Amino acid sequence: MSSTRGPLDSCPAELCDRIFELACTDAGYTGRSLSLVSKYVNQTSKRYMLQCIALHGVDKIVAFVGVLERTSKELRRVRHLFI
């Protein structure tokens, strides 16, 4: 993660929350990408990383169960699950 501050780092958390909620609707790619932007964006976007999930096959489903078990309850906000 970069140590320089970007435009989102000075954006109010409430506004970032709304942006990340709307952006993280693509089966996980955007959530993973946001986690690499900066420490602030990583922390602010965590609650939306599992919002929209697409799983293909039994192996992926079993692996996702493991992810859910390792994720704190407040971050387990799956809204859309495609199997």
N, C-alpha and C positions, 0 to 999 in steps of 0.2 A: 504494500500500500504506500502511496505517495505521502511524503511529509508536508508538501506544500498545500496550502488551502485553496480550494476551488470555489466556484460560485455557489454551489449547493451547501458548502460548509457554513456560509453566513446566512443561509435561508432559514426562516423560522421552522422549528420542528413540525408544527401543525401543517404548514404548507407542504413540507417534504412528505409528511405522512400521506396527504391526499395525492400528491404526484406519484409516490411509490405504489399506493393502492391501485391507482389506475394503470400504471405501467406494468405491474407484475401480473399479467394475465396471459402469459405465453408458455405455460408448462415448465417454468423454472429458469429459462435462459436469462431473462432480465434480472431476476433476483440474484442469481449467481454473479452476473456482471456488476450489479450495484455493490455487492459485497467487496469488490476490488477497487472501488473508486477512491475511498478515503476512510479513515476510522469513523468519522462522523456519519458518513453515508452508510457505512456498514452497520453501525449501531441503529441508526434511524430506520433503515429498510429491513432489518431482520424479521420484524413481525409480518412482513408480506412475502417472504421468500417461499413459503409453503402454501400460499394462497391458491394457486392454480397448478395442479399436478397432472401429468399424463404418464401412465405406467403401461408398458408393453411387455406382457409375459409374466409368468409366475415368479421368476427370479427377481424381477424389478419390484414386484409387489412385496415379496419377502424382504428385500433390501429396504424398501420404504417403511415397513413396519419397524425395522431397526432404527431408522432415522427418527421416526416418531417417538420411539422409546427413549432415545438419547436427547430429545429436544424438550426443553422446559414447557410446561403446560401453557403459559402465556404466549408462547411462540408457535403453538400448534393451531394455526388458524387456516385450515384447509377449507376453502369455499367452493372450489371446483375440482372434482376428481374424475379424470377420464381413464377408464381401464379398457 
